[in-house]
Amino acid sequence: MSEEKILQFKKPKERKKPVLDKDKSFVARLPYPLTIHTLVDIVERMGIEYEGTVLPGLKFIQRKITKVEMEKDDE
């Protein structure tokens, strides 16, 4: 007699909903796809930890991307 292979499936685990602190959270509708301009806008409006370091870096990236896009348009 040949052995039958029995497949056992695990029951899906119940997912716990993340606990959100209502005072420190917000709901935002963001455009898709996200752009660097959107990220800079969020940081400027909402704030972010280490804003003095992050914001200048994002602005630098934004300028660099804008420059590249403008060069593409000129061609």
N, C-alpha and C positions, 0 to 999 in steps of 0.2 A: 504494500500500500504506500502511495506517495504522500508525503506530508503536505498539508495545505498551509499556505502562508496566510496568516491573519494580520490584517492591517489594523492597528489601533490608532485612533485619533484622539488627541488631547482636547478636552473641552476648552473653548475659548475663555480666557480669564476676564473677569469683569474689570474694566478700566476705571480707575478712580479719576474723578474730575479734579483738575488742578485747583488748589485753593488760592483764590485771588483776594488780596487785600483791597477792598472797595475804595479806601481812601487814597491808595497809592497807585491805582491802575486807571487805565483809560481805554476807550474803544475808539479806533480810528479806521476810517475807510481810506485805503491807500490805492493809488493807481497801479495798474499792472501793465508793463513791467516797471519795477522801481528804477528810478534814475538817480544819479548823484544829486541832481537838483532837488528831488523829493527828500532825500536824506538830509541835505543841508537845511532845507526848510523845517523839517521835524526838529532838528537839533536847535535851530534858532528859536522856534516857537515853544517847544516843550522843555528844552534844557537837557543836559546829559552830564553824567559824571565826568570829571576831568575836561570840562568844556574848553578851558583855556588851551589844552593840548589837542583835543580832537577837532574842534572847529577850524583852526588854521590848517590842519592837515586835510580836512574835507574840502575847504575852499581852494587849497592848492590843487587837489585832484580835479575839482570842478573846472578850474581855469585851464588845466592841462587838457582835459577832455573837450572843453569848448574850443580850444585852439585847434585841436586835431579835427574836430567836426567842421570848423570853418575852412581849414585847409582842404578838406575833402570836397566841400561845396565850391571852392574856387577852381577845382580841376575840371 
